Amino acid sequence: MKNSRIWGMWLISFLILTACKPKQNMVYMSNHNFEQEVSQARYQGLHIQDGDVLEIIVSALDDIAVRPFNRTTMSQTGRADANASSNGSQRLGDNQYQVTAEGNINFPVIGNVYCKGMTKQQLKDDLEQRLKPYLTDPMVTVTLSNFNVSIIGDVKSPGQKTSPTERLNVFQALALAGDLSDSANRTNVKLIRYSDQEQRDITYTLDLSEASVVNSPYYYLQQNDILYVEPDRNKQIAANTTNPNRSLLIQLTGFVIGLTTFIIALAK
C-alpha cells in the first residue's frame, strides 16, 4: 500500500511538472558566437523587379536642358498621361515609373529602358550614360517607392507592410508587424521569395533563436518577400479542433487522472 501511495504521488507530480513546462526558445539569437556572426553579416542590396515603382530625378548644370527628362517640369497634360500605369488602373506620382512585366520603364526622350534585375546603382549609371548626348554632367537619383513585404502568421499585426528603408532585415520586418506573439515558433520562420531564375516561389527556413541567422543570405529581405511565422505546437493543437489526436489526448489524460485517483484510494 505504501509503495502504491508513493507511485501515485510521483505520477501526480510528473503530470504537474510537465503541464507547467516553460516555453523554450523565447529569446532571439540565444545560441551564438555573437561577435563572429555579426561581423559576417553582409547586405547585398536589392534588384529591380517587374511591378516596382521607381522615382527617378535628373539634374544637370543647365536647368532648362534638363526639363524634358523630369515629369515635374512637363506640361500638366503630358505629366498626367505619363503617370498612368501600363494597365491604366494606377496613377503614379511625379517622376515615378512602374517597371513593366517585360522589365522596362518608359523614360522621357530616351524611350524604353530595360532595368529588371539591375541594382539602383546600375540603373543610375545606365541612365547617366544615355543622357550624356543631351546633357552636360547629368546626375540621376533612383529611389524605390514601393518596398513592400508581407508578414503573416503568429505575429501581432499581420499584413502587407511598406518599409521606410530598402535595407530591411528580418528583425526589422517583424518589428513592422508588432513583433512575434509569445506563442510563435521562433525556430521555424518561413521566408518565401520568388526566383526569376527558377520562375517559381522558393521557401527558406530561418531559426531566429540562432545568432547565425545574421549570416544567412536571406537575413536581408527583398521587395515582395513573404514571411510566415507558424505557431508553436501547443497553439496548433489548441486551435485544431478537427485533429483526431486531440480527442485521443483528452481521453488519455482523463484515463491517467482516473487511474491515479484509483491508486491513491487503494493506498488509503
LUMDREN-125819 format. One record per residue (C-alpha): residue number from 1; residue in one letter; x, y, z. Coordinates in steps of 0.5 Angstrom, whole numbers, padded with zeros to 4 digits. Last residue first. Layout:
N
<r i="NUM" aa="A" east="X" north="Y" up="Z"/>
...
REM end
This chain:
268
<r i="268" aa="K" east="-0011" north="0009" up="0004"/>
<r i="267" aa="A" east="-0007" north="0006" up="-0002"/>
<r i="266" aa="L" east="-0013" north="0004" up="-0005"/>
<r i="265" aa="A" east="-0016" north="0011" up="-0006"/>
<r i="264" aa="I" east="-0009" north="0013" up="-0008"/>
<r i="263" aa="I" east="-0009" north="0008" up="-0014"/>
<r i="262" aa="F" east="-0016" north="0010" up="-0016"/>
<r i="261" aa="T" east="-0014" north="0017" up="-0016"/>
<r i="260" aa="T" east="-0008" north="0016" up="-0021"/>
<r i="259" aa="L" east="-0012" north="0011" up="-0025"/>
<r i="258" aa="G" east="-0017" north="0017" up="-0026"/>
<r i="257" aa="I" east="-0012" north="0022" up="-0028"/>
<r i="256" aa="V" east="-0009" north="0018" up="-0033"/>
<r i="255" aa="F" east="-0015" north="0016" up="-0036"/>
<r i="254" aa="G" east="-0017" north="0023" up="-0037"/>
<r i="253" aa="T" east="-0011" north="0025" up="-0040"/>
<r i="252" aa="L" east="-0011" north="0019" up="-0044"/>
<r i="251" aa="Q" east="-0018" north="0021" up="-0047"/>
<r i="250" aa="I" east="-0016" north="0028" up="-0048"/>
<r i="249" aa="L" east="-0010" north="0026" up="-0052"/>
<r i="248" aa="L" east="-0015" north="0022" up="-0056"/>
<r i="247" aa="S" east="-0019" north="0028" up="-0057"/>
<r i="246" aa="R" east="-0013" north="0032" up="-0060"/>
<r i="245" aa="N" east="-0011" north="0026" up="-0064"/>
<r i="244" aa="P" east="-0017" north="0027" up="-0068"/>
<r i="243" aa="N" east="-0015" north="0034" up="-0070"/>
<r i="242" aa="T" east="-0021" north="0038" up="-0072"/>
<r i="241" aa="T" east="-0021" north="0043" up="-0066"/>
<r i="240" aa="N" east="-0014" north="0045" up="-0069"/>
<r i="239" aa="A" east="-0013" north="0051" up="-0065"/>
<r i="238" aa="A" east="-0011" north="0048" up="-0058"/>
<r i="237" aa="I" east="-0006" north="0043" up="-0062"/>
<r i="236" aa="Q" east="-0003" north="0049" up="-0066"/>
<r i="235" aa="K" east="-0002" north="0053" up="-0060"/>
<r i="234" aa="N" east="0002" north="0048" up="-0056"/>
<r i="233" aa="R" east="0006" north="0046" up="-0063"/>
<r i="232" aa="D" east="0008" north="0053" up="-0063"/>
<r i="231" aa="P" east="0005" north="0058" up="-0068"/>
<r i="230" aa="E" east="0008" north="0059" up="-0075"/>
<r i="229" aa="V" east="0011" north="0065" up="-0077"/>
<r i="228" aa="Y" east="0011" north="0066" up="-0085"/>
<r i="227" aa="L" east="0015" north="0072" up="-0088"/>
<r i="226" aa="I" east="0013" north="0074" up="-0095"/>
<r i="225" aa="D" east="0018" north="0077" up="-0100"/>
<r i="224" aa="N" east="0015" north="0083" up="-0104"/>
<r i="223" aa="Q" east="0022" north="0087" up="-0104"/>
<r i="222" aa="Q" east="0028" north="0083" up="-0102"/>
<r i="221" aa="L" east="0029" north="0082" up="-0095"/>
<r i="220" aa="Y" east="0036" north="0082" up="-0091"/>
<r i="219" aa="Y" east="0037" north="0076" up="-0087"/>
<r i="218" aa="Y" east="0036" north="0071" up="-0093"/>
<r i="217" aa="P" east="0044" north="0070" up="-0095"/>
<r i="216" aa="S" east="0044" north="0068" up="-0088"/>
<r i="215" aa="N" east="0050" north="0071" up="-0083"/>
<r i="214" aa="V" east="0045" north="0074" up="-0079"/>
<r i="213" aa="V" east="0041" north="0068" up="-0078"/>
<r i="212" aa="S" east="0048" north="0065" up="-0074"/>
<r i="211" aa="A" east="0045" north="0068" up="-0068"/>
<r i="210" aa="E" east="0041" north="0062" up="-0067"/>
<r i="209" aa="S" east="0034" north="0063" up="-0064"/>
<r i="208" aa="L" east="0031" north="0066" up="-0070"/>
<r i="207" aa="D" east="0032" north="0060" up="-0074"/>
<r i="206" aa="L" east="0030" north="0062" up="-0081"/>
<r i="205" aa="T" east="0027" north="0057" up="-0086"/>
<r i="204" aa="Y" east="0027" north="0058" up="-0094"/>
<r i="203" aa="T" east="0022" north="0057" up="-0099"/>
<r i="202" aa="I" east="0022" north="0058" up="-0106"/>
<r i="201" aa="D" east="0017" north="0061" up="-0111"/>
<r i="200" aa="R" east="0017" north="0060" up="-0118"/>
<r i="199" aa="Q" east="0021" north="0062" up="-0125"/>
<r i="198" aa="E" east="0027" north="0058" up="-0123"/>
<r i="197" aa="Q" east="0032" north="0064" up="-0125"/>
<r i="196" aa="D" east="0027" north="0069" up="-0123"/>
<r i="195" aa="S" east="0026" north="0067" up="-0116"/>
<r i="194" aa="Y" east="0020" north="0069" up="-0112"/>
<r i="193" aa="R" east="0022" north="0069" up="-0104"/>
<r i="192" aa="I" east="0018" north="0066" up="-0099"/>
<r i="191" aa="L" east="0021" north="0066" up="-0092"/>
<r i="190" aa="K" east="0019" north="0061" up="-0087"/>
<r i="189" aa="V" east="0020" north="0062" up="-0079"/>
<r i="188" aa="N" east="0022" north="0055" up="-0076"/>
<r i="187" aa="T" east="0026" north="0056" up="-0069"/>
<r i="186" aa="R" east="0022" north="0062" up="-0067"/>
<r i="185" aa="N" east="0015" north="0059" up="-0066"/>
<r i="184" aa="A" east="0010" north="0064" up="-0064"/>
<r i="183" aa="S" east="0006" north="0063" up="-0058"/>
<r i="182" aa="D" east="0009" north="0069" up="-0055"/>
<r i="181" aa="S" east="0007" north="0073" up="-0061"/>
<r i="180" aa="L" east="0012" north="0076" up="-0066"/>
<r i="179" aa="D" east="0014" north="0083" up="-0066"/>
<r i="178" aa="G" east="0009" north="0089" up="-0068"/>
<r i="177" aa="A" east="0009" north="0087" up="-0075"/>
<r i="176" aa="L" east="0014" north="0093" up="-0077"/>
<r i="175" aa="A" east="0018" north="0090" up="-0072"/>
<r i="174" aa="L" east="0018" north="0083" up="-0076"/>
<r i="173" aa="A" east="0021" north="0087" up="-0082"/>
<r i="172" aa="Q" east="0026" north="0090" up="-0078"/>
<r i="171" aa="F" east="0028" north="0083" up="-0075"/>
<r i="170" aa="V" east="0028" north="0080" up="-0082"/>
<r i="169" aa="N" east="0033" north="0085" up="-0085"/>
<r i="168" aa="L" east="0031" north="0091" up="-0089"/>
<r i="167" aa="R" east="0036" north="0096" up="-0092"/>
<r i="166" aa="E" east="0031" north="0099" up="-0097"/>
<r i="165" aa="T" east="0028" north="0104" up="-0092"/>
<r i="164" aa="P" east="0021" north="0106" up="-0090"/>
<r i="163" aa="S" east="0019" north="0099" up="-0091"/>
<r i="162" aa="T" east="0012" north="0098" up="-0093"/>
<r i="161" aa="K" east="0008" north="0093" up="-0090"/>
<r i="160" aa="Q" east="0003" north="0088" up="-0092"/>
<r i="159" aa="G" east="-0001" north="0084" up="-0087"/>
<r i="158" aa="P" east="0000" north="0081" up="-0080"/>
<r i="157" aa="S" east="0000" north="0086" up="-0073"/>
<r i="156" aa="K" east="0002" north="0082" up="-0067"/>
<r i="155" aa="V" east="0005" north="0076" up="-0071"/>
<r i="154" aa="D" east="0003" north="0069" up="-0071"/>
<r i="153" aa="G" east="0002" north="0068" up="-0078"/>
<r i="152" aa="I" east="0003" north="0073" up="-0084"/>
<r i="151" aa="I" east="0008" north="0078" up="-0086"/>
<r i="150" aa="S" east="0008" north="0081" up="-0093"/>
<r i="149" aa="V" east="0014" north="0086" up="-0095"/>
<r i="148" aa="N" east="0013" north="0092" up="-0099"/>
<r i="147" aa="F" east="0019" north="0097" up="-0102"/>
<r i="146" aa="N" east="0014" north="0101" up="-0106"/>
<r i="145" aa="S" east="0018" north="0108" up="-0108"/>
<r i="144" aa="L" east="0025" north="0105" up="-0110"/>
<r i="143" aa="T" east="0029" north="0111" up="-0111"/>
<r i="142" aa="V" east="0034" north="0113" up="-0117"/>
<r i="141" aa="T" east="0038" north="0119" up="-0117"/>
<r i="140" aa="V" east="0041" north="0121" up="-0124"/>
<r i="139" aa="M" east="0046" north="0127" up="-0125"/>
<r i="138" aa="P" east="0048" north="0129" up="-0132"/>
<r i="137" aa="D" east="0055" north="0132" up="-0133"/>
<r i="136" aa="T" east="0053" north="0136" up="-0139"/>
<r i="135" aa="L" east="0046" north="0134" up="-0142"/>
<r i="134" aa="Y" east="0043" north="0131" up="-0149"/>
<r i="133" aa="P" east="0049" north="0126" up="-0151"/>
<r i="132" aa="K" east="0050" north="0125" up="-0144"/>
<r i="131" aa="L" east="0043" north="0122" up="-0142"/>
<r i="130" aa="R" east="0044" north="0115" up="-0144"/>
<r i="129" aa="Q" east="0051" north="0115" up="-0140"/>
<r i="128" aa="E" east="0047" north="0118" up="-0134"/>
<r i="127" aa="L" east="0041" north="0113" up="-0135"/>
<r i="126" aa="D" east="0046" north="0107" up="-0135"/>
<r i="125" aa="D" east="0050" north="0109" up="-0129"/>
<r i="124" aa="K" east="0043" north="0110" up="-0125"/>
<r i="123" aa="L" east="0041" north="0104" up="-0127"/>
<r i="122" aa="Q" east="0047" north="0100" up="-0124"/>
<r i="121" aa="Q" east="0047" north="0104" up="-0118"/>
<r i="120" aa="K" east="0039" north="0102" up="-0117"/>
<r i="119" aa="T" east="0041" north="0095" up="-0118"/>
<r i="118" aa="M" east="0039" north="0092" up="-0124"/>
<r i="117" aa="G" east="0035" north="0085" up="-0125"/>
<r i="116" aa="K" east="0030" north="0089" up="-0129"/>
<r i="115" aa="C" east="0032" north="0095" up="-0132"/>
<r i="114" aa="Y" east="0031" north="0095" up="-0139"/>
<r i="113" aa="V" east="0030" north="0103" up="-0142"/>
<r i="112" aa="N" east="0024" north="0104" up="-0146"/>
<r i="111" aa="G" east="0024" north="0111" up="-0149"/>
<r i="110" aa="I" east="0030" north="0116" up="-0149"/>
<r i="109" aa="V" east="0026" north="0123" up="-0149"/>
<r i="108" aa="P" east="0022" north="0121" up="-0143"/>
<r i="107" aa="F" east="0023" north="0114" up="-0140"/>
<r i="106" aa="N" east="0019" north="0109" up="-0141"/>
<r i="105" aa="I" east="0021" north="0103" up="-0136"/>
<r i="104" aa="N" east="0022" north="0096" up="-0138"/>
<r i="103" aa="G" east="0022" north="0089" up="-0135"/>
<r i="102" aa="E" east="0018" north="0086" up="-0139"/>
<r i="101" aa="A" east="0012" north="0086" up="-0134"/>
<r i="100" aa="T" east="0013" north="0093" up="-0134"/>
<r i="99" aa="V" east="0017" north="0097" up="-0129"/>
<r i="98" aa="Q" east="0013" north="0103" up="-0126"/>
<r i="97" aa="Y" east="0016" north="0110" up="-0127"/>
<r i="96" aa="Q" east="0015" north="0116" up="-0122"/>
<r i="95" aa="N" east="0018" north="0123" up="-0123"/>
<r i="94" aa="D" east="0011" north="0126" up="-0120"/>
<r i="93" aa="G" east="0007" north="0121" up="-0117"/>
<r i="92" aa="L" east="0004" north="0115" up="-0121"/>
<r i="91" aa="R" east="-0003" north="0113" up="-0123"/>
<r i="90" aa="Q" east="-0006" north="0106" up="-0122"/>
<r i="89" aa="S" east="-0011" north="0103" up="-0126"/>
<r i="88" aa="G" east="-0009" north="0105" up="-0133"/>
<r i="87" aa="N" east="-0006" north="0098" up="-0135"/>
<r i="86" aa="S" east="0001" north="0101" up="-0136"/>
<r i="85" aa="S" east="0001" north="0106" up="-0131"/>
<r i="84" aa="A" east="-0002" north="0113" up="-0132"/>
<r i="83" aa="N" east="0004" north="0118" up="-0130"/>
<r i="82" aa="A" east="0006" north="0120" up="-0137"/>
<r i="81" aa="D" east="-0001" north="0122" up="-0139"/>
<r i="80" aa="A" east="-0002" north="0126" up="-0133"/>
<r i="79" aa="R" east="0005" north="0129" up="-0134"/>
<r i="78" aa="G" east="0004" north="0131" up="-0141"/>
<r i="77" aa="T" east="-0003" north="0134" up="-0140"/>
<r i="76" aa="Q" east="0000" north="0139" up="-0134"/>
<r i="75" aa="S" east="0006" north="0140" up="-0138"/>
<r i="74" aa="M" east="0013" north="0137" up="-0136"/>
<r i="73" aa="T" east="0017" north="0140" up="-0131"/>
<r i="72" aa="T" east="0015" north="0135" up="-0125"/>
<r i="71" aa="R" east="0016" north="0130" up="-0131"/>
<r i="70" aa="N" east="0023" north="0131" up="-0131"/>
<r i="69" aa="F" east="0027" north="0129" up="-0137"/>
<r i="68" aa="P" east="0025" north="0135" up="-0141"/>
<r i="67" aa="R" east="0027" north="0140" up="-0136"/>
<r i="66" aa="V" east="0034" north="0138" up="-0136"/>
<r i="65" aa="A" east="0036" north="0143" up="-0142"/>
<r i="64" aa="I" east="0033" north="0149" up="-0138"/>
<r i="63" aa="D" east="0036" north="0147" up="-0131"/>
<r i="62" aa="D" east="0043" north="0147" up="-0135"/>
<r i="61" aa="L" east="0048" north="0145" up="-0129"/>
<r i="60" aa="A" east="0045" north="0138" up="-0129"/>
<r i="59" aa="S" east="0039" north="0134" up="-0125"/>
<r i="58" aa="V" east="0035" north="0128" up="-0127"/>
<r i="57" aa="I" east="0030" north="0125" up="-0122"/>
<r i="56" aa="I" east="0028" north="0118" up="-0122"/>
<r i="55" aa="E" east="0023" north="0115" up="-0117"/>
<r i="54" aa="L" east="0022" north="0108" up="-0118"/>
<r i="53" aa="V" east="0015" north="0104" up="-0117"/>
<r i="52" aa="D" east="0017" north="0096" up="-0118"/>
<r i="51" aa="G" east="0012" north="0092" up="-0122"/>
<r i="50" aa="D" east="0017" north="0088" up="-0125"/>
<r i="49" aa="Q" east="0023" north="0087" up="-0120"/>
<r i="48" aa="I" east="0029" north="0092" up="-0119"/>
<r i="47" aa="H" east="0035" north="0088" up="-0115"/>
<r i="46" aa="L" east="0036" north="0090" up="-0108"/>
<r i="45" aa="G" east="0043" north="0090" up="-0104"/>
<r i="44" aa="Q" east="0048" north="0085" up="-0102"/>
<r i="43" aa="Y" east="0048" north="0087" up="-0094"/>
<r i="42" aa="R" east="0053" north="0083" up="-0091"/>
<r i="41" aa="A" east="0053" north="0080" up="-0084"/>
<r i="40" aa="Q" east="0060" north="0076" up="-0082"/>
<r i="39" aa="S" east="0062" north="0081" up="-0076"/>
<r i="38" aa="V" east="0055" north="0079" up="-0073"/>
<r i="37" aa="E" east="0057" north="0072" up="-0073"/>
<r i="36" aa="Q" east="0064" north="0073" up="-0070"/>
<r i="35" aa="E" east="0061" north="0077" up="-0064"/>
<r i="34" aa="F" east="0055" north="0073" up="-0063"/>
<r i="33" aa="N" east="0058" north="0066" up="-0062"/>
<r i="32" aa="H" east="0051" north="0064" up="-0061"/>
<r i="31" aa="N" east="0045" north="0061" up="-0058"/>
<r i="30" aa="S" east="0040" north="0066" up="-0055"/>
<r i="29" aa="M" east="0039" north="0069" up="-0062"/>
<r i="28" aa="Y" east="0032" north="0072" up="-0060"/>
<r i="27" aa="V" east="0030" north="0069" up="-0053"/>
<r i="26" aa="M" east="0023" north="0065" up="-0053"/>
<r i="25" aa="N" east="0027" north="0059" up="-0055"/>
<r i="24" aa="Q" east="0023" north="0054" up="-0050"/>
<r i="23" aa="K" east="0016" north="0055" up="-0047"/>
<r i="22" aa="P" east="0016" north="0053" up="-0039"/>
<r i="21" aa="K" east="0014" north="0046" up="-0037"/>
<r i="20" aa="C" east="0008" north="0047" up="-0033"/>
<r i="19" aa="A" east="0004" north="0041" up="-0035"/>
<r i="18" aa="T" east="0010" north="0037" up="-0035"/>
<r i="17" aa="L" east="0011" north="0039" up="-0028"/>
<r i="16" aa="I" east="0004" north="0038" up="-0026"/>
<r i="15" aa="L" east="0004" north="0031" up="-0029"/>
<r i="14" aa="F" east="0010" north="0029" up="-0026"/>
<r i="13" aa="S" east="0008" north="0031" up="-0019"/>
<r i="12" aa="I" east="0001" north="0027" up="-0020"/>
<r i="11" aa="L" east="0005" north="0021" up="-0022"/>
<r i="10" aa="W" east="0010" north="0021" up="-0016"/>
<r i="9" aa="M" east="0005" north="0022" up="-0011"/>
<r i="8" aa="G" east="0001" north="0015" up="-0014"/>
<r i="7" aa="W" east="0008" north="0012" up="-0014"/>
<r i="6" aa="I" east="0009" north="0013" up="-0007"/>
<r i="5" aa="R" east="0002" north="0011" up="-0005"/>
<r i="4" aa="S" east="0003" north="0005" up="-0009"/>
<r i="3" aa="N" east="0009" north="0004" up="-0005"/>
<r i="2" aa="K" east="0006" north="0005" up="0002"/>
<r i="1" aa="M" east="0000" north="0000" up="0000"/>
REM end
